[in-house]
């Protein structure tokens, strides 16, 4: 509900976002979708999300957990790089493809499968 006149102003505004709800009409997140959302504490992903491309949550330094819904089939490289407070990732699917470096650059302490 604001008009940004330049890229710098947009970056300042995005850095203040604390919660994001991805609507169920969204099926994929592109690279660096939420890059530098440094105040983002909570993100609710679409229950129809299929893919999350690399660096999607890069430098979301306030994010503490990610909960990937059962629909997710692919998670890209370094998806949470720079997320220094990210403690746990929940996954609700056994049919998920990850790269060797999917969790590189994050501080994830726990990776939990929930049926």
C-alpha positions as CSV (number, residue, x, y, z in Angstrom):
1,X,0.0,0.0,0.0
2,X,2.8,2.3,-0.8
3,X,4.5,3.5,-4.0
4,X,8.2,3.0,-4.3
5,X,10.0,5.5,-6.5
6,X,13.3,3.6,-6.8
7,X,14.9,0.2,-6.1
8,X,16.7,1.5,-2.9
9,X,13.3,2.5,-1.4
10,X,11.8,-0.9,-2.3
11,X,14.7,-2.7,-0.6
12,X,14.2,-0.6,2.5
13,X,10.5,-1.5,2.6
14,X,11.0,-5.2,1.9
15,X,13.5,-5.4,4.8
16,X,10.7,-4.5,7.2
17,X,8.3,-7.3,6.2
18,X,7.9,-9.8,9.1
19,X,5.3,-12.2,7.8
20,X,4.5,-13.5,4.3
21,X,1.6,-15.8,3.3
22,X,2.0,-17.4,-0.1
23,X,-1.5,-18.0,-1.6
24,X,-2.5,-21.5,-2.6
25,X,-2.6,-20.4,-6.3
26,X,1.3,-20.2,-6.2
27,X,3.0,-23.4,-7.4
28,X,6.6,-22.2,-7.5
29,X,9.1,-19.8,-6.0
30,X,11.8,-18.3,-8.2
31,X,15.5,-17.8,-7.4
32,X,16.0,-15.1,-4.7
33,X,12.2,-14.6,-4.3
34,X,12.7,-13.4,-0.7
35,X,16.3,-12.3,-0.8
36,X,17.3,-9.9,1.9
37,X,13.9,-9.9,3.7
38,X,16.0,-9.5,6.9
39,X,13.0,-9.0,9.2
40,X,11.0,-12.0,7.9
41,X,10.2,-14.2,10.8
42,X,7.4,-16.3,9.4
43,X,6.5,-17.6,5.9
44,X,3.5,-19.7,5.2
45,X,4.0,-21.5,1.9
46,X,1.3,-22.4,-0.5
47,X,-0.2,-25.9,0.1
48,X,0.2,-26.3,-3.7
49,X,3.8,-25.3,-3.9
50,X,5.8,-27.7,-6.2
51,X,9.3,-26.1,-6.5
52,X,11.5,-23.7,-4.6
53,X,14.4,-22.6,-6.7
54,X,17.9,-21.8,-5.4
55,X,18.6,-18.9,-3.0
56,X,14.8,-18.3,-2.5
57,X,15.3,-17.3,1.1
58,X,18.8,-15.9,0.9
59,X,19.7,-13.6,3.8
60,X,16.4,-13.9,5.6
61,X,18.3,-13.5,8.8
62,X,15.3,-13.5,11.1
63,X,13.7,-16.7,9.7
64,X,13.8,-19.5,12.3
65,X,12.0,-22.3,10.5
66,X,10.7,-23.4,7.1
67,X,7.8,-25.8,6.6
68,X,7.7,-27.3,3.1
69,X,4.2,-28.7,2.3
70,X,3.6,-32.2,1.0
71,X,3.2,-30.9,-2.6
72,X,6.9,-29.8,-2.8
73,X,8.9,-32.0,-5.2
74,X,12.1,-29.9,-5.7
75,X,14.2,-27.6,-3.6
76,X,17.1,-25.8,-5.3
77,X,20.7,-24.9,-4.4
78,X,21.5,-23.0,-1.2
79,X,17.8,-22.3,-0.6
80,X,18.4,-20.7,2.8
81,X,22.0,-19.4,2.4
82,X,22.7,-16.6,4.9
83,X,19.7,-17.5,7.1
84,X,21.8,-17.4,10.3
85,X,18.8,-18.0,12.7
86,X,17.2,-20.8,10.7
87,X,17.1,-23.8,13.1
88,X,14.8,-26.3,11.5
89,X,13.2,-27.3,8.2
90,X,10.1,-29.5,8.1
91,X,9.3,-31.6,5.1
92,X,6.0,-33.4,4.6
93,X,7.0,-35.5,1.5
94,X,9.3,-38.4,0.9
95,X,9.2,-37.6,-2.9
96,X,11.4,-34.5,-2.9
97,X,14.5,-33.8,-4.9
98,X,17.3,-31.7,-3.4
99,X,20.7,-30.7,-4.8
100,X,23.9,-31.7,-2.9
101,X,24.2,-28.0,-1.8
102,X,20.5,-27.4,-1.0
103,X,21.2,-26.5,2.7
104,X,24.7,-25.1,2.3
105,X,25.2,-21.6,3.7
106,X,22.4,-22.0,6.3
107,X,22.6,-22.8,10.0
108,X,19.9,-25.5,9.9
109,X,20.3,-27.7,13.0
110,X,17.4,-30.0,12.3
111,X,15.8,-31.5,9.2
112,X,12.5,-33.1,10.1
113,X,10.2,-35.3,8.1
114,X,6.6,-35.1,9.1
115,X,4.2,-37.6,7.3
